Amino acid sequence: MLVNTKAKVGVFSIALGAYLPQFPQLVPEFESQYEAFKKNNT
């Protein structure tokens, strides 16, 4: 039997702070990817 419902999906962006000092170039990259995702999925 099929049920007609609307699904809700949540998305979040995280990074483990302990590793970020080792890869400082990743923070702006993560932020820009997340902004692009939000822009394309609103």
N, CA, C and O of each residue as an XYZ file, in Angstrom:
168
protein
N       0.845     -1.172      0.000
C       0.000      0.000      0.000
C       0.895      1.241      0.000
O       1.848      1.318      0.775
N       0.595      2.198     -0.854
C       1.330      3.454     -0.934
C       0.686      4.489     -0.024
O      -0.538      4.563      0.087
N       1.520      5.277      0.620
C       1.049      6.351      1.484
C       1.480      7.669      0.850
O       2.652      7.848      0.520
N       0.550      8.574      0.683
C       0.838      9.867      0.067
C       1.228     10.863      1.150
O       0.362     11.405      1.836
N       2.537     11.110      1.309
C       3.035     12.061      2.306
C       4.103     12.934      1.671
O       4.644     12.606      0.615
N       4.400     14.048      2.325
C       5.493     14.911      1.898
C       6.681     14.652      2.817
O       6.554     14.681      4.041
N       7.815     14.402      2.221
C       9.036     14.172      2.996
C       9.730     15.504      3.259
O       9.704     16.405      2.420
N      10.343     15.618      4.420
C      11.159     16.778      4.753
C      12.589     16.293      4.927
O      12.840     15.275      5.572
N      13.517     17.032      4.347
C      14.923     16.658      4.388
C      15.711     17.821      4.959
O      15.475     18.976      4.605
N      16.635     17.517      5.829
C      17.508     18.539      6.393
C      18.948     18.304      5.964
O      19.376     17.160      5.807
N      19.687     19.374      5.776
C      21.088     19.294      5.382
C      21.881     20.214      6.290
O      21.458     21.334      6.578
N      23.026     19.741      6.737
C      23.890     20.603      7.533
C      25.329     20.368      7.107
O      25.662     19.330      6.535
N      26.152     21.320      7.389
C      27.555     21.273      7.005
C      28.409     21.364      8.263
O      28.269     22.300      9.050
N      29.294     20.388      8.447
C      30.161     20.394      9.622
C      31.591     20.047      9.223
O      31.834     19.465      8.165
N      32.513     20.409     10.071
C      33.912     20.014      9.929
C      34.488     19.874     11.330
O      34.159     20.664     12.215
N      35.320     18.906     11.537
C      35.924     18.673     12.847
C      37.019     19.704     13.091
O      38.039     19.720     12.403
N      36.792     20.564     14.083
C      37.707     21.665     14.368
C      39.129     21.240     14.665
O      40.060     22.012     14.435
N      39.324     20.020     15.176
C      40.679     19.559     15.497
C      41.552     19.420     14.254
O      42.775     19.526     14.345
N      40.940     19.183     13.095
C      41.706     18.983     11.872
C      41.837     20.235     11.016
O      42.688     20.287     10.128
N      41.019     21.230     11.266
C      41.025     22.416     10.407
C      42.361     23.163     10.389
O      42.744     23.649      9.325
N      43.094     23.284     11.503
C      44.386     23.976     11.429
C      45.384     23.295     10.484
O      46.279     23.950      9.949
N      45.229     21.988     10.279
C      46.123     21.271      9.375
C      45.823     21.577      7.911
O      46.697     21.468      7.051
N      44.580     21.959      7.639
C      44.137     22.191      6.263
C      43.370     23.513      6.169
O      42.170     23.503      5.896
N      44.036     24.640      6.388
C      43.321     25.932      6.417
C      42.653     26.295      5.093
O      41.688     27.060      5.084
N      43.143     25.766      3.988
C      42.548     26.079      2.687
C      41.181     25.424      2.513
O      40.425     25.808      1.620
N      40.854     24.447      3.349
C      39.571     23.759      3.205
C      38.396     24.565      3.735
O      37.279     24.409      3.242
N      38.614     25.414      4.713
C      37.506     26.164      5.311
C      36.789     27.029      4.272
O      35.568     26.927      4.154
N      37.488     27.873      3.517
C      36.781     28.648      2.489
C      36.133     27.751      1.427
O      35.068     28.076      0.903
N      36.771     26.639      1.118
C      36.205     25.718      0.133
C      34.903     25.114      0.644
O      33.915     25.054     -0.089
N      34.897     24.667      1.902
C      33.674     24.127      2.500
C      32.567     25.173      2.504
O      31.424     24.882      2.155
N      32.916     26.390      2.901
C      31.916     27.454      2.977
C      31.339     27.786      1.603
O      30.132     27.992      1.473
N      32.180     27.839      0.591
C      31.675     28.164     -0.748
C      30.822     27.032     -1.309
O      29.830     27.288     -1.991
N      31.192     25.789     -1.034
C      30.379     24.663     -1.490
C      29.016     24.662     -0.808
O      27.998     24.392     -1.445
N      28.996     24.963      0.482
C      27.728     24.997      1.208
C      26.841     26.142      0.703
O      25.633     25.963      0.548
N      27.428     27.307      0.447
C      26.650     28.427     -0.097
C      26.084     28.091     -1.473
O      24.936     28.419     -1.774
N      26.892     27.437     -2.305
C      26.418     27.036     -3.638
C      25.273     26.039     -3.512
O      24.301     26.110     -4.264
N      25.381     25.121     -2.573
C      24.321     24.136     -2.359
C      23.026     24.830     -1.940
O      21.953     24.532     -2.464
N      23.142     25.765     -0.981
C      21.952     26.475     -0.514
C      21.325     27.281     -1.657
O      20.101     27.330     -1.785
N      22.154     27.906     -2.477
C      21.647     28.718     -3.583
C      20.880     27.864     -4.599
O      19.863     28.298     -5.138
N      21.369     26.661     -4.852
C      20.752     25.789     -5.854
C      19.584     24.980     -5.320
O      18.871     24.355     -6.105
N      19.365     24.968     -4.015
C      18.337     24.102     -3.444
C      17.331     24.846     -2.584
O      16.786     24.284     -1.634
N      17.085     26.101     -2.910
C      16.074     26.841     -2.152
C      14.849     27.089     -2.988
O      13.891     27.700     -2.513
